[in-house]
């Protein structure tokens, strides 16, 4: 199971995302051509929230004809003396495992994978249902740094969140995810996160999109 390591920032509007779509560089890194996709993310859990109780999130992401199952676990705490990232700041680590799926919420019919095995363990026979939906426009740019080459992906997300018929409003999120957690690349992430922090309108975001959606749901009950 891999560990997802990313820098996460948010904005009150799309202006910083528009700027980062056009920029040729970020700090010392070159940015590849932007590619933009429409995606639908659906977050699933049982009626009694068994996955949430175990601090795991289950996402079905559909892009075009492809649907992927993604399970993300509880955050891995950063050491207190870790450089570059203030407490509650931009750096985020968590276990992640993915596998093939279909748009239908029918795990019994999905292709076998370690991700599906873990999902079956977490739901323990409970039926899954959709709790949240994110319709998003995602722009991706390769991040290339000198002799290290391709080190990660910069994503610029414009998100419309909903829960059933409830509109939970928009999100504007910028994430830079590393391909692999080597020491050189972690150092590069620190530097590039500093460059992102200098983009007008961007602020470090300690919460995931899912956490922010749940907060909005709770605020409107």
Backbone as CSV, one residue per row, in Angstrom:
resi,resn,N_x,N_y,N_z,CA_x,CA_y,CA_z,C_x,C_y,C_z
1,UNK,0.849,-1.194,0.000,0.000,0.000,0.000,0.886,1.245,0.000
2,UNK,0.637,2.141,-0.919,1.487,3.316,-1.014,1.042,4.394,-0.030
3,UNK,1.948,5.341,0.214,1.638,6.507,1.030,1.503,7.727,0.128
4,UNK,0.362,8.358,0.177,0.146,9.591,-0.581,0.805,10.739,0.173
5,UNK,1.651,11.491,-0.506,2.297,12.660,0.088,2.041,13.850,-0.825
6,UNK,1.419,14.882,-0.270,1.056,16.019,-1.094,1.083,17.307,-0.294
7,UNK,1.224,18.398,-1.021,1.014,19.738,-0.480,-0.368,20.187,-0.935
8,UNK,-1.147,20.743,0.003,-2.528,21.102,-0.313,-2.795,22.565,0.077
9,UNK,-3.382,23.304,-0.854,-3.737,24.694,-0.642,-5.156,24.930,-1.137
10,UNK,-5.783,25.990,-0.646,-7.127,26.328,-1.100,-7.224,27.824,-1.362
11,UNK,-8.304,28.203,-2.035,-8.542,29.602,-2.385,-10.033,29.878,-2.334
12,UNK,-10.376,31.138,-2.121,-11.781,31.525,-2.113,-12.364,31.681,-3.492
13,UNK,-11.521,31.707,-4.530,-12.016,31.820,-5.908,-11.025,31.146,-6.842
14,UNK,-11.311,31.237,-8.136,-10.517,30.501,-9.119,-9.295,31.266,-9.605
15,UNK,-9.079,32.504,-9.154,-7.987,33.312,-9.699,-6.616,32.653,-9.555
16,UNK,-6.246,32.093,-8.373,-4.939,31.447,-8.286,-4.812,30.225,-9.201
17,UNK,-5.908,29.513,-9.403,-5.883,28.348,-10.285,-5.669,28.786,-11.728
18,UNK,-6.324,29.883,-12.119,-6.123,30.411,-13.473,-4.665,30.808,-13.678
19,UNK,-4.075,31.445,-12.663,-2.677,31.861,-12.751,-1.762,30.656,-12.909
20,UNK,-1.987,29.600,-12.118,-1.136,28.416,-12.166,-1.358,27.582,-13.430
21,UNK,-2.482,27.781,-14.088,-2.720,27.102,-15.370,-1.815,27.671,-16.457
22,UNK,-1.483,28.964,-16.340,-0.716,29.644,-17.377,0.780,29.700,-17.095
23,UNK,1.173,29.603,-15.826,2.587,29.737,-15.466,3.450,28.635,-16.075
24,UNK,4.638,28.990,-16.617,5.522,27.942,-17.144,6.343,27.250,-16.063
25,UNK,6.503,27.907,-14.900,7.347,27.343,-13.851,6.684,27.513,-12.494
26,UNK,7.178,26.728,-11.529,6.820,26.871,-10.124,8.113,26.737,-9.344
27,UNK,8.584,27.821,-8.743,9.882,27.779,-8.109,10.940,27.353,-9.109
28,UNK,11.735,26.330,-8.737,12.789,25.830,-9.621,12.284,24.801,-10.626
29,UNK,11.017,24.425,-10.539,10.476,23.365,-11.395,9.808,23.922,-12.641
30,UNK,9.864,23.139,-13.705,9.101,23.436,-14.918,7.757,22.735,-14.828
31,UNK,6.730,23.376,-15.394,5.391,22.797,-15.397,5.022,22.382,-16.819
32,UNK,4.529,21.151,-16.948,4.134,20.659,-18.253,2.855,21.303,-18.754
33,UNK,2.489,21.018,-19.987,1.258,21.583,-20.546,0.049,21.175,-19.714
34,UNK,-0.911,22.083,-19.534,-2.103,21.728,-18.749,-3.041,20.821,-19.524
35,UNK,-3.579,19.823,-18.824,-4.626,18.957,-19.372,-5.812,19.030,-18.430
36,UNK,-6.992,19.286,-18.975,-8.181,19.485,-18.150,-9.204,18.394,-18.422
37,UNK,-9.775,17.860,-17.331,-10.725,16.749,-17.410,-11.942,17.052,-16.543
38,UNK,-13.073,16.520,-16.947,-14.257,16.511,-16.084,-14.269,15.199,-15.317
39,UNK,-14.447,15.281,-14.003,-14.470,14.094,-13.155,-15.665,14.148,-12.222
40,UNK,-16.124,12.983,-11.827,-17.146,12.861,-10.791,-16.579,11.970,-9.695
41,UNK,-16.506,12.519,-8.491,-16.088,11.757,-7.312,-17.303,11.500,-6.439
42,UNK,-17.528,10.235,-6.091,-18.617,9.882,-5.177,-18.035,9.189,-3.960
43,UNK,-18.381,9.669,-2.796,-17.892,9.101,-1.546,-18.946,8.161,-0.974
44,UNK,-18.508,6.943,-0.680,-19.414,5.878,-0.274,-19.140,5.466,1.167
45,UNK,-20.187,5.038,1.838,-20.071,4.457,3.172,-21.343,3.679,3.434
46,UNK,-21.347,2.917,4.513,-22.560,2.222,4.926,-23.491,3.203,5.631
47,UNK,-24.732,2.801,5.858,-25.693,3.678,6.534,-25.223,4.053,7.934
48,UNK,-24.528,3.127,8.600,-24.041,3.414,9.955,-22.591,3.902,9.967
49,UNK,-22.055,4.282,8.806,-20.744,4.927,8.658,-19.598,4.079,9.230
50,UNK,-19.528,2.832,8.800,-18.475,1.943,9.297,-17.087,2.373,8.822
51,UNK,-16.992,2.855,7.591,-15.688,3.278,7.104,-15.218,4.532,7.843
52,UNK,-16.125,5.473,8.051,-15.760,6.693,8.769,-15.316,6.374,10.186
53,UNK,-15.974,5.411,10.814,-15.593,5.025,12.175,-14.179,4.469,12.212
54,UNK,-13.755,3.812,11.134,-12.400,3.279,11.041,-11.414,4.302,10.477
55,UNK,-11.905,5.517,10.188,-11.104,6.625,9.670,-10.580,6.340,8.266
56,UNK,-11.414,5.652,7.470,-11.104,5.438,6.064,-12.175,6.098,5.210
57,UNK,-11.766,6.554,4.022,-12.694,7.129,3.055,-12.682,6.284,1.792
58,UNK,-13.851,6.077,1.220,-14.003,5.303,-0.012,-14.519,6.221,-1.106
59,UNK,-13.752,6.325,-2.186,-14.129,7.206,-3.296,-14.208,6.425,-4.594
60,UNK,-15.276,6.671,-5.352,-15.370,6.210,-6.731,-15.146,7.420,-7.624
61,UNK,-14.101,7.365,-8.430,-13.806,8.488,-9.341,-14.027,8.036,-10.774
62,UNK,-14.869,8.767,-11.487,-15.157,8.464,-12.889,-14.642,9.592,-13.763
63,UNK,-13.793,9.225,-14.700,-13.284,10.156,-15.714,-13.496,9.505,-17.066
64,UNK,-14.402,10.060,-17.850,-14.724,9.430,-19.122,-15.327,8.057,-18.898
65,UNK,-14.749,7.044,-19.526,-15.260,5.671,-19.401,-14.563,4.886,-18.285
66,UNK,-13.667,5.532,-17.558,-12.881,4.838,-16.541,-13.367,5.184,-15.139
67,UNK,-13.571,4.173,-14.304,-13.943,4.374,-12.903,-12.958,3.641,-12.024
68,UNK,-12.454,4.339,-11.000,-11.474,3.773,-10.086,-11.982,3.851,-8.658
69,UNK,-11.710,2.794,-7.913,-11.959,2.754,-6.485,-10.708,3.230,-5.760
70,UNK,-10.874,4.157,-4.820,-9.750,4.639,-4.032,-10.129,4.624,-2.564
71,UNK,-9.273,4.027,-1.742,-9.448,4.033,-0.292,-8.296,4.813,0.317
72,UNK,-8.646,5.784,1.169,-7.625,6.610,1.821,-7.806,6.508,3.325
73,UNK,-6.682,6.239,4.004,-6.729,5.991,5.434,-6.453,7.218,6.270
74,UNK,-6.318,7.025,7.578,-6.106,8.148,8.481,-4.764,8.809,8.231
75,UNK,-4.656,10.118,8.480,-3.396,10.830,8.253,-2.249,10.223,9.049
76,UNK,-1.080,10.233,8.430,0.148,9.829,9.100,0.789,11.091,9.647
77,UNK,0.967,11.142,10.953,1.464,12.365,11.572,2.899,12.636,11.147
78,UNK,3.180,13.913,10.838,4.526,14.351,10.528,5.293,14.579,11.819
79,UNK,6.550,14.190,11.847,7.365,14.387,13.043,7.400,15.865,13.411
80,UNK,7.361,16.193,14.722,7.314,17.589,15.142,8.470,18.435,14.624
81,UNK,9.649,17.797,14.405,10.801,18.563,13.951,10.996,18.496,12.440
82,UNK,9.982,18.009,11.720,10.105,17.936,10.266,10.239,19.334,9.681
83,UNK,11.183,19.548,8.744,11.375,20.884,8.180,10.267,21.260,7.219
84,UNK,10.066,22.549,7.076,9.260,23.058,5.976,7.784,23.189,6.212
85,UNK,7.194,22.375,7.059,5.735,22.376,7.179,5.313,22.747,8.590
86,UNK,4.661,23.898,8.762,4.174,24.256,10.088,3.042,23.348,10.513
87,UNK,2.827,23.248,11.830,1.722,22.433,12.343,0.419,22.893,11.726
88,UNK,-0.389,21.926,11.269,-1.652,22.291,10.634,-1.477,22.945,9.283
89,UNK,-0.330,22.711,8.646,-0.024,23.385,7.397,-0.396,22.598,6.177
90,UNK,0.525,22.600,5.199,0.177,22.106,3.876,0.536,20.649,3.645
91,UNK,1.483,20.068,4.404,1.962,18.718,4.072,1.011,17.651,4.618
92,UNK,0.674,16.691,3.767,-0.282,15.650,4.155,0.223,14.291,3.689
93,UNK,0.170,13.306,4.606,0.533,11.928,4.310,-0.607,11.022,4.766
94,UNK,-0.948,10.061,3.942,-1.953,9.078,4.340,-1.832,7.855,3.441
95,UNK,-2.177,6.686,3.970,-2.154,5.487,3.132,-3.242,5.549,2.075
96,UNK,-2.924,5.008,0.908,-3.887,5.009,-0.199,-3.725,3.729,-0.993
97,UNK,-4.851,3.165,-1.406,-4.842,1.971,-2.246,-5.968,2.103,-3.263
98,UNK,-5.690,1.722,-4.514,-6.655,1.893,-5.598,-6.856,0.596,-6.360
99,UNK,-7.989,0.524,-7.050,-8.290,-0.623,-7.887,-9.384,-0.278,-8.879
100,UNK,-9.645,-1.163,-9.835,-10.686,-0.924,-10.840,-12.078,-1.073,-10.238
101,UNK,-13.029,-0.374,-10.829,-14.428,-0.466,-10.387,-15.320,-0.143,-11.570
102,UNK,-16.603,0.005,-11.298,-17.577,0.431,-12.297,-18.408,1.549,-11.686
103,UNK,-19.135,2.327,-12.501,-19.952,3.403,-11.935,-21.042,2.903,-10.989
104,UNK,-21.516,1.679,-11.166,-22.569,1.153,-10.299,-22.004,0.843,-8.918
105,UNK,-22.761,1.193,-7.882,-22.326,0.907,-6.514,-22.663,-0.552,-6.221
106,UNK,-21.812,-1.419,-6.738,-22.037,-2.869,-6.630,-20.689,-3.553,-6.472
107,UNK,-20.077,-3.472,-5.279,-18.741,-4.035,-5.089,-18.636,-5.503,-5.484
108,UNK,-19.734,-6.244,-5.343,-19.700,-7.663,-5.689,-19.381,-7.882,-7.161
109,UNK,-19.654,-6.873,-7.996,-19.432,-6.999,-9.431,-18.144,-6.327,-9.896
110,UNK,-17.415,-5.681,-9.002,-16.174,-5.017,-9.394,-15.047,-6.034,-9.551
111,UNK,-14.083,-5.720,-10.416,-12.932,-6.626,-10.556,-12.193,-6.800,-9.231
112,UNK,-11.659,-7.987,-9.030,-10.923,-8.280,-7.804,-9.670,-7.416,-7.715
113,UNK,-9.362,-6.936,-6.500,-8.162,-6.136,-6.269,-7.914,-6.060,-4.767
114,UNK,-6.680,-5.744,-4.348,-6.424,-5.528,-2.919,-7.278,-4.408,-2.337
115,UNK,-7.583,-3.394,-3.146,-8.440,-2.307,-2.662,-9.842,-2.831,-2.352
116,UNK,-10.366,-3.675,-3.214,-11.692,-4.238,-2.976,-11.679,-5.148,-1.749
117,UNK,-10.592,-5.896,-1.567,-10.491,-6.748,-0.376,-10.547,-5.905,0.897
118,UNK,-9.832,-4.783,0.903,-9.841,-3.921,2.083,-11.221,-3.306,2.284
119,UNK,-11.868,-2.882,1.200,-13.208,-2.317,1.310,-14.170,-3.326,1.919
120,UNK,-14.108,-4.578,1.460,-15.001,-5.599,2.009,-14.748,-5.810,3.503
121,UNK,-13.495,-5.748,3.896,-13.160,-5.875,5.316,-13.737,-4.705,6.118
122,UNK,-13.607,-3.500,5.588,-14.061,-2.314,6.318,-15.589,-2.244,6.411
123,UNK,-16.273,-2.613,5.347,-17.739,-2.507,5.385,-18.396,-3.690,6.087
124,UNK,-17.664,-4.804,6.199,-18.111,-5.954,6.998,-19.542,-6.361,6.671
125,UNK,-19.824,-6.494,5.377,-21.143,-6.938,4.940,-22.171,-5.839,4.792
126,UNK,-21.843,-4.625,5.228,-22.799,-3.511,5.110,-22.942,-3.055,3.669
127,UNK,-24.134,-2.629,3.307,-24.395,-2.125,1.961,-23.885,-0.695,1.832
128,UNK,-23.223,-0.421,0.713,-22.693,0.917,0.488,-23.736,1.814,-0.155
129,UNK,-23.648,3.085,0.165,-24.480,4.074,-0.509,-23.679,5.359,-0.671
130,UNK,-24.115,6.190,-1.603,-23.432,7.462,-1.856,-23.850,8.497,-0.811
131,UNK,-22.846,9.104,-0.170,-23.115,10.149,0.811,-22.798,11.540,0.268
132,UNK,-21.778,11.631,-0.578,-21.360,12.920,-1.115,-20.960,12.759,-2.572
133,UNK,-21.147,13.840,-3.327,-20.764,13.845,-4.738,-20.018,15.145,-5.037
134,UNK,-18.881,15.001,-5.724,-18.107,16.159,-6.169,-18.043,16.128,-7.690
135,UNK,-18.608,17.114,-8.338,-18.438,17.302,-9.776,-17.312,18.311,-9.953
136,UNK,-16.225,17.863,-10.558,-15.085,18.760,-10.604,-14.458,18.841,-11.985
137,UNK,-13.887,20.019,-12.219,-13.039,20.243,-13.383,-11.604,20.235,-12.875
138,UNK,-10.837,19.268,-13.326,-9.466,19.100,-12.829,-8.473,19.403,-13.940
139,UNK,-7.533,20.277,-13.642,-6.427,20.561,-14.548,-5.160,19.973,-13.951
140,UNK,-4.432,19.182,-14.727,-3.207,18.539,-14.269,-2.015,19.060,-15.061
141,UNK,-0.887,19.263,-14.332,0.359,19.670,-14.969,1.507,18.864,-14.369
142,UNK,2.336,18.298,-15.214,3.520,17.578,-14.738,4.482,18.569,-14.093
143,UNK,5.148,18.119,-13.013,6.148,18.923,-12.318,7.503,18.281,-12.565
144,UNK,8.413,19.019,-13.230,9.707,18.492,-13.643,10.800,19.341,-13.009
145,UNK,11.724,18.671,-12.297,12.736,19.397,-11.542,14.135,18.909,-11.910
146,UNK,14.846,19.682,-12.719,16.247,19.451,-13.037,16.577,18.006,-13.310
147,UNK,17.652,17.524,-12.654,18.121,16.158,-12.885,17.192,15.103,-12.293
148,UNK,16.281,15.524,-11.395,15.330,14.564,-10.829,14.240,14.189,-11.825
149,UNK,14.044,15.015,-12.825,13.013,14.739,-13.817,11.609,14.953,-13.260
150,UNK,10.692,14.109,-13.709,9.288,14.215,-13.290,9.179,13.777,-11.828
151,UNK,8.781,14.709,-10.954,8.702,14.368,-9.530,7.276,14.308,-9.002
152,UNK,6.324,14.814,-9.762,4.955,14.813,-9.257,3.999,15.502,-10.204
153,UNK,2.804,15.759,-9.696,1.734,16.364,-10.495,1.091,17.492,-9.717
154,UNK,0.931,18.626,-10.384,0.187,19.748,-9.833,-1.243,19.646,-10.337
155,UNK,-2.219,19.646,-9.413,-3.619,19.572,-9.806,-4.347,20.809,-9.331
156,UNK,-5.208,21.312,-10.186,-5.985,22.523,-9.940,-7.456,22.146,-10.083
157,UNK,-8.171,22.111,-8.964,-9.523,21.561,-8.935,-10.562,22.640,-8.653
158,UNK,-11.565,22.690,-9.527,-12.747,23.528,-9.334,-13.904,22.565,-9.055
159,UNK,-14.404,22.594,-7.831,-15.281,21.533,-7.349,-16.659,22.087,-6.978
160,UNK,-17.713,21.396,-7.410,-19.084,21.656,-6.951,-19.497,20.473,-6.093
161,UNK,-19.802,20.718,-4.810,-20.094,19.642,-3.863,-21.595,19.542,-3.609
162,UNK,-22.070,18.309,-3.448,-23.485,18.105,-3.136,-23.653,16.853,-2.301
163,UNK,-24.738,16.828,-1.557,-25.138,15.657,-0.770,-26.605,15.426,-1.064
164,UNK,-26.891,14.434,-1.898,-28.267,14.266,-2.354,-28.699,15.491,-3.144
165,UNK,-29.786,16.121,-2.714,-30.267,17.331,-3.386,-29.723,18.597,-2.750
166,UNK,-28.835,18.470,-1.770,-28.291,19.638,-1.078,-27.027,20.130,-1.762
167,UNK,-27.033,21.400,-2.130,-25.862,22.043,-2.714,-24.963,22.513,-1.576
168,UNK,-23.721,22.002,-1.537,-22.790,22.367,-0.477,-21.798,23.442,-0.908
169,UNK,-21.987,23.960,-2.109,-21.152,25.063,-2.556,-19.868,24.614,-3.233
170,UNK,-19.045,25.590,-3.659,-17.835,25.277,-4.418,-16.592,25.162,-3.537
171,UNK,-15.576,24.545,-4.107,-14.234,24.541,-3.546,-13.251,24.847,-4.674
172,UNK,-12.161,25.508,-4.316,-11.048,25.721,-5.248,-9.793,25.222,-4.541
173,UNK,-9.203,24.167,-5.082,-8.129,23.459,-4.379,-6.939,23.276,-5.311
174,UNK,-5.745,23.476,-4.757,-4.486,23.229,-5.461,-3.717,22.175,-4.674
175,UNK,-3.295,21.119,-5.363,-2.535,20.052,-4.723,-1.303,19.722,-5.560
176,UNK,-0.204,19.443,-4.872,1.005,18.973,-5.537,1.369,17.646,-4.898
177,UNK,1.205,16.556,-5.655,1.437,15.211,-5.122,2.722,14.635,-5.683
178,UNK,3.570,14.096,-4.803,4.812,13.461,-5.218,4.551,12.096,-5.829
179,UNK,5.413,11.718,-6.787,5.355,10.371,-7.341,5.826,9.341,-6.327
180,UNK,6.889,9.677,-5.582,7.433,8.753,-4.589,8.112,9.554,-3.486
181,UNK,8.149,9.018,-2.257,8.609,9.801,-1.103,10.104,9.685,-0.810
182,UNK,10.966,9.932,-1.803,12.399,9.926,-1.530,12.793,11.202,-0.792
183,UNK,13.975,11.174,-0.134,14.422,12.349,0.615,14.575,13.562,-0.299
184,UNK,15.129,13.347,-1.507,15.307,14.460,-2.442,13.969,15.066,-2.828
185,UNK,12.997,14.214,-3.024,11.697,14.720,-3.471,10.923,15.376,-2.331
186,UNK,11.123,14.896,-1.111,10.500,15.577,0.026,11.079,16.974,0.190
187,UNK,12.386,17.113,-0.006,13.005,18.430,0.060,12.464,19.329,-1.052
188,UNK,12.283,18.743,-2.229,11.726,19.520,-3.339,10.294,19.945,-3.035
189,UNK,9.534,19.067,-2.395,8.152,19.405,-2.049,8.117,20.594,-1.094
190,UNK,9.037,20.615,-0.118,9.107,21.753,0.795,9.305,23.056,0.024
191,UNK,10.265,23.036,-0.909,10.570,24.253,-1.661,9.412,24.669,-2.563
192,UNK,8.799,23.709,-3.228,7.713,24.033,-4.145,6.456,24.472,-3.391
193,UNK,6.236,23.908,-2.198,5.117,24.370,-1.381,5.330,25.828,-0.969
194,UNK,6.592,26.188,-0.706,6.881,27.587,-0.417,6.530,28.482,-1.588
195,UNK,6.793,28.010,-2.803,6.432,28.787,-3.990,4.917,28.903,-4.135
196,UNK,4.196,27.823,-3.817,2.737,27.889,-3.873,2.189,28.860,-2.826
197,UNK,2.811,28.869,-1.639,2.348,29.774,-0.577,2.493,31.231,-0.987
198,UNK,3.396,31.510,-1.941,3.596,32.882,-2.401,2.604,33.295,-3.489
199,UNK,1.808,32.346,-3.990,0.808,32.690,-5.018,-0.324,33.473,-4.356
200,UNK,-0.629,34.669,-4.829,-1.691,35.468,-4.203,-3.013,34.715,-4.147
201,UNK,-3.596,34.671,-2.965,-4.904,34.042,-2.796,-4.861,32.613,-2.314
202,UNK,-3.694,31.965,-2.328,-3.594,30.587,-1.849,-3.215,30.555,-0.372
203,UNK,-3.853,29.640,0.371,-3.517,29.449,1.780,-3.341,27.958,2.045
204,UNK,-2.450,27.581,2.968,-2.307,26.159,3.320,-3.635,25.593,3.800
205,UNK,-3.943,24.359,3.366,-5.236,23.756,3.690,-5.030,22.458,4.468
206,UNK,-5.320,22.456,5.775,-5.142,21.239,6.562,-6.223,20.187,6.340
207,UNK,-7.359,20.578,5.732,-8.481,19.654,5.593,-8.563,19.094,4.178
208,UNK,-9.004,17.840,4.083,-9.282,17.249,2.777,-10.601,17.805,2.241
209,UNK,-10.860,17.560,0.972,-12.147,17.970,0.397,-13.302,17.302,1.133
210,UNK,-13.122,16.025,1.449,-14.170,15.306,2.167,-14.447,15.952,3.519
211,UNK,-13.394,16.284,4.256,-13.579,16.911,5.564,-14.289,18.249,5.443
212,UNK,-13.962,19.009,4.429,-14.620,20.314,4.249,-16.094,20.149,3.883
213,UNK,-16.383,19.143,3.070,-17.785,18.886,2.727,-18.580,18.481,3.962
214,UNK,-18.004,17.617,4.797,-18.701,17.184,6.014,-18.917,18.361,6.965
215,UNK,-17.961,19.262,7.030,-18.129,20.452,7.861,-19.297,21.298,7.368
216,UNK,-19.420,21.445,6.064,-20.526,22.241,5.514,-21.868,21.558,5.762
217,UNK,-21.883,20.235,5.660,-23.127,19.514,5.966,-23.546,19.752,7.413
218,UNK,-22.583,19.664,8.329,-22.888,19.852,9.743,-23.359,21.268,10.036
219,UNK,-22.802,22.239,9.328,-23.160,23.638,9.572,-24.560,23.973,9.111
220,UNK,-25.107,23.178,8.181,-26.434,23.487,7.624,-27.521,22.532,8.109
221,UNK,-27.236,21.787,9.166,-28.268,20.899,9.703,-29.249,21.706,10.541
